[in-house]
């Protein structure tokens, strides 16, 4: 077994291995199904199904888990593509999160030059095809360890749709699906390897819809009231607002509908807004000012406005205790080693970057130095809401060429070939090792819970930022 384990990791590009024989066996089990997991990830990459439409991707992950002895509950929280897969019994309950939605508008072939897939629109520009499969691999490895060791405990894989602006996990939190979980494990595709404790920005979005009166733009302009004027007036006011909010605020919008012909005053127009801030408490007053901008724009343009909140996420609550365990697991495996072919791919794709990248080639071999200082990210994730329900830990691995930004065609390209696959397997092994260490170490779970309670505060009262709305199953249609 030991000899197989070393060979398997040499193929995966790892730099060294864990010393604990029982943990060696866990990682060897992950590597044994390496080819099957890569095939699954590639299939989900090919499908590139967007939020709440990930039917085939969800079914593929469920099938692998069912064949591995998990019981599966589908369609949880009134989301057809969600599921919870469970194995074992009793405590502790270790949850692993899996995402699998793609992003619209970033179709790309697995080559180092811009070339969309013919007939395609969406692409896995955030690596969720790797996320979903890597998490499934980790859950199966933890399941195998529970079965072989006879240890008490439960491993759960949460199939969570529509992370990209759909807040699938929030509806699962709202339904109480994490209430009995002791620890949550997750990961994300990235251009570097690390398990630093970190947080994200809280986030809320809405579609603002302005309705006016159509008219001939040349023959009877005075009779028209432009929905597009309402959108543009709101956008102008929000852009002036940027000067008068904290520098940690992020405001983004797109115009999703603005009219069809220049000589017709647009009766209807729609924009899609995101507002981000470090916490819900900081976010909500800024959000109210954005809503007031919409009201003022409607008043000034003689239109009517209404808005639909699409999603809302809390910031991630970090946990240093758990991050240290994950960091140890990651370091026991090592970074990524490129083959000559992968190195050529990476060198070509680096030439397509705009500006100086924050990382250089070669850093994929390294693990970011661990520190207890909380890393403050500028993105957002519905993992945030989960982290306020149970102690949560994550990691990132170099599934993309160093210097690659998420949500780009370069991320899609690397995620669809062996560079992405190596990063996925590194994450799967790290999460599996971490899960088993936690099953073996109730004292660590106890310490993590104590830290979590202190960070959360005694008076915490969870109020979803998306309110009581049902899941927006059509938000990508």
N, C-alpha and C positions, 0 to 999 in steps of 0.2 A: 504493500500500500504506500509506504513511504517513497519508494522509488517511482511509482506512478505519479505521485503527487508532485515530485520535483520536475519530472518530465512535462507534466501538464502545464505547470506554471512557466516553464521555459518557453513553451509554445505561446503562452498568453503574454509573454513579454515582461514578467515580473522580475524584480531584482533580488528578492530573498523571500524566505518562507517562514511560517509560524513554527514555534518550537513545541507547543503543546500537541501531543499525538492525537487527542480527541478532536482538537480544532483542525489539525491537518486533514483528518478524515472528512470533516465538514466541507472544507474547500475542495478536496479531491472529488467529493460528490457533485459539487457544482461543475467542476471541469469535465466530469464524465459526460455530461449532457451539453457540453459546449456547442457542438454543431447544431443540435436541435434548437437551442436558444437563439443562436444566430439566425437560423432559418425563420424562426418566429418573428424576430425583430425586423428582418428584411421584408417579410410579408406585410407587417403593419406599416412599415415605411412605404411600401408600394401602394397600399390602400389609401394612406393619408386621409383618414376620415376626421372631419372637424367636430367641434364640440357638440355633444348630445346626439351625434349621428354616427358614433363609433361602433355600429352593430357588429360587424365582422371582427373587428379588433377585440372587442369585449368577449365575444364568443370564443375566439381562439385562446385567449388567456384562461377563460373558464374551463375549457376543455383540457388544457394541460394540468390545471389544478385538480380537476375531477379525476383524471387518470392517475394522479398521485395521492389519492385518498382523502382529499378535502371534501367536506360538505359545503354546498354553495346555495346561498340565498340571492336570487336575482331581482332586479328592478327595485332595489331598496330606495327609500326616500322619494318614491314616485318618479324615478329616473329609469327609463327602460334599459340604458346601457351600463347601469351601476350594478355592483354585486359585492357580497362579502363571502369569502371562502374561509372555512375554519377547520382546524385539526387539533385534537387533544382535548383536555378537560381541566378545569380548575385554574388556579392562579400559579404564576403570574400570566397575564394576558399580554402578549407582545404583538403589536399591530405593525404591519408593513404596508405602506401606501404604494399604489400603482396608478400611473397616469398613462393615457394613450391617445389623446386628441392632437390633431395637427392644426396648423395655422393656414388661413386662406391667403392666397396671393403670392406664395413663395414656392411654387413648383420648381423643382430642380433635379437634374440627373446627377448621379454620383461621379462627377468629373470635376476637375479643378478649373473650369471656366463656366461662365454664365450660360446655361442652356436649359430652359424649362422642359419638363416632360411633355411630350406632345399630347394634347387633350387633357392635360392636368391643370389644376388650379392651386390646390393646397399642397403643403409640404411639411415635413417634421423639422421645422426650423428651431424648435426648442428641445428636440431629442426625446419626446415622450414615448416614441416607439421603443427606445432603449430603456427608458424609465420603467415602463410597464413590464417588459420581459425580464429586466434585471431584478426587479422586485419579486416577480414570480419565482425566479430561480433561487433567490435568497429564502423565500418562504418555504419552498420545497426542501431545501437543504436543512432548514430548521426543523421541518416536519420529520425528515429522516433521522435527525439526531434525537428528537423526542421519542420516536418509535424504537430506535436502537438502544437508547439509554434507559428507557422506562421511566424517565423523569416526568414529574407532574408539571402541567402547564398547557397553555393554549397559544397557538400561533394563528394569526388571522391576516389574510391578504384583503385589503380594501380596494376594489376596483372603482376608481374615482374619475368620472368623465369631466370633460369641459373645464379643465383648469384655466385655460386661456380665455378669461373674461366671462366664464359661465358659472364659476363658484360651485362646482359640483359637490365639493367636500362640505361646504357650508350647510347645504340641505341635509347631508348625512349627520352633521353635528347637531343641527336643529332637531332631528328626529331622535337624538339620544343614542346614536349608534356607537359612540366612543365613551359612553358613561362608565363602563366597567373595564376600560383598558388601563393597563399599568404603564406601558411605555409604547411610544410610536416611533417607528424608524422610516426614514425616507431618504431619497437622494435626488440628484439632478445632473443632467448632462452639462458639460462646461468645457473650458479650454485649459483647466488646471486641476490638480488633485489636492484635496484638503478636507478637513473636518472641523474647521474653526467654529466656535459658537457664534452665531450671528442672528440678526433680525432683519426684517423687511419693512416696507412701508405699508400702512393700512391703505385701503383703496376702495373707492365706490365709483360706479359708472351709471350712466343713464342715457337713453335716447330722447332727445328733445325734438318735439314735433310741432312745427308752426303751420297754421292753416290760415289762408287769406282768401282773396277773391281773384279768380282768373279773369283776364281781359286781354284784348289786343294791345301789345306793347307800343304800337305806333298810332293806331287809329283811335284808341280810347284808353290811354295810360292812366288818366285820372280816375277811371272806374276800377282799376286794379288795386289789390293789396297783396304784396308779394310775401309769400312764405319764406323765400330766400332772403329778402330784406331782413326778416326777423332773425334768421340764422346769422347773417353777417353782422347785424347790430349786436347780437349776443356775443359773438366771437370777439368783436372789437372791445366790448366792455370787459370780457374775461381777460383779454390780452393786457388791458390796462391794469387789471387786478394783480397781475404777476409782480408788479413793483411793490405791492402792499401786502404780501403774504410772506411767511418765513421762507428762508432760502431752501429749506428741506422739502418744500411743497413741489409737487409735480402736477402740471395741468396739460392734458393732451385732448385733441379732438380731431374728428374727420367729418366731412359733410357726406352723408350717405345717400341723400337725395336732394337735388337742387333745381329740378326742372328739366324739361326735355327739349325745349325750343326757345331761342332767344327772343322771338317775337310774340311769345305767350308769357304774360305775367304769371309766375309759378304760384299756383293755388296752394301747393303743399311743399314743404321742405323738411329735412330731418338731419340732425347732427348726432354724433355719438361721442360722449364725453367721459374721460377718466379724470379723477382727482385723487392724488396720493398725499399722505402726510405720515409722520412717524407713528401716530397712534390714532385710534378712533376719536379720542377727546380733542385732538388737534384738527382732525379731518372735518368733523361735523360743522363747526362754525364757518370754515372755508366753503364747504358744500352749500351751506345756506346762502352765502353771497353769490355763488354761481346760479342758484335757483332765482335769486332776486334779479340777477342780470337777465335771465330769461323772461321774467315778468316785465321788466322794464323795456326789453326789446320788443315784446309783443305790444305793449302800450304805445310805444313810440312809432311803430310801423302799422298800427291798426289791424293787427293780426291776433289770432288766439294761439296759445301755447299750452301744451301738456307734455308731461314727461313720464317715462317708465324707467324705474330703477332696474338695471339688468343684473348687476352683481355688486357684492361688497365683501371685502376681506379684512380681517384683523392683521396686525403685524405679528410676525413669528416671535414667540416667547422663547428665548434661548435657554439652554441648559448645559452648563459647563461640565457637570458631573458626567453626563452621557456623552458629551462631545469628546472628552478625554478617552473614554472607552472606544469610541468610533475611530479616533485618531490612532490609537494603538493597533486596532484591527487593520486599518489602512496601511500603516507602516510595516506591519508584519508581512505584507504582500509586496509592496513596492510600487513604483511608478510604471509608466508605459515605455516599451522599447519599440521603435519603428523598424520595420523591415526596409530594405533598400527601395522597394516599390513605394512603400508608404512615405518614405523620406522624400522621394521625388514628387509625389502628390502634394505633400506639405509645402515643399519649396515653391511649387507652382502656384498654390492657392494663396500663399503669403503675398505674392506679387499683385494680387487683386485687392488687397486691403487699402482702405483710404486712411491716410494719416499714419502716425507711428503707433503700432500696437503696444498694449501694456505688457505683453509677454513675448518672449522670443522663442524660436525653435530650440528644442533641447529641454525646455522646462517641463515638458510632458513626462520626463523621467523622474521628476522631483515631487516631493510632498511638501506642501506649504507648512512652514514652521508653526507648531502649535503654540497658542497663547490664550490665556483666559480672558483677554480683552475682547469685548463684544464687537464683532464686525457689523457695521451698519450698511446694509445694502439699499439700493434705490429701486429695486423691483418689488413686486408684490406676488403673493401666492395664497391660495385658499388653505394651504397648510397652516397658515396663521391661526385660523379659527380652531383647527384641530389642536394646536399647541397650547391653547388656553383650556382645553378639556383634559389633557394628559401630558406628562413630560415627553418631550419630542426631541429627536436628534436626527441630523441629516449629514450628508457629505456630498461632495462633487468630485467628478473624475473627468479626465481629459478625453472626452469623446470627440472633441473638435481640435483642429490644429491650433496651437497656442497663438493668441492674438485675435481669434475669431470672436465676433459678437453674436450673441443669440439673436434669433429672429431674422437671420440672413440666409441667402442662398448658399453661402459657404458652410454654414452649420448643417443645412440639409445635405449637402454633398458629402461631407465627412461622416455624417451620421448614417449614410447609406452604404458605407464600405467598411473595410477592416479596422480603420482607425476608431470609428465609433464602436465597433463590436468589442475591441480590446478594452475600451473605457467601460462599457457595460459589464463585462465580466469582472473587471476590477471592483466595480461597485457591488455586484452580486456577492462576490466573495467577502467583501468588507462588511456588508450588512448581515450576511449569514453568520460570520464569526461574532459580530456584535450581539446578535440575537441569542446565540448559544451562551456567550459569556454572561449575558443577563439572566438567562435561565439558571445558570450555575451560581449566580451571585445575588441573592436577595438583598444583601446589605447595600449593594450599589443602587438597586431600584429604590430602596428606602431613602438613601441619600438624595437621589434624583428627585423624588417626590417632595422631600423637604425643601430643596432649592426651588422647585416649581411653585410650591405654595407660597414661599416667601416672595418670589417675583410677581406672582399673580395678585397677592394681597388678600386679606381676609374678607374684604367687602366687595369682591368681584361679583358682578351680576351680568351674565352674558346676554347681550341684546344684538342679534344679527344685524349687520349693516344693510342687508337687503330686505329687512322687515319680514313680513309674513307672506310675501309673494310666492307663488308656485315656481318650480324650476322653469326657466325660459327655454323650453326645448326647441324653439324655432329661431333662436337669436342669430344663428349662422345661416339661416335660409334666405 
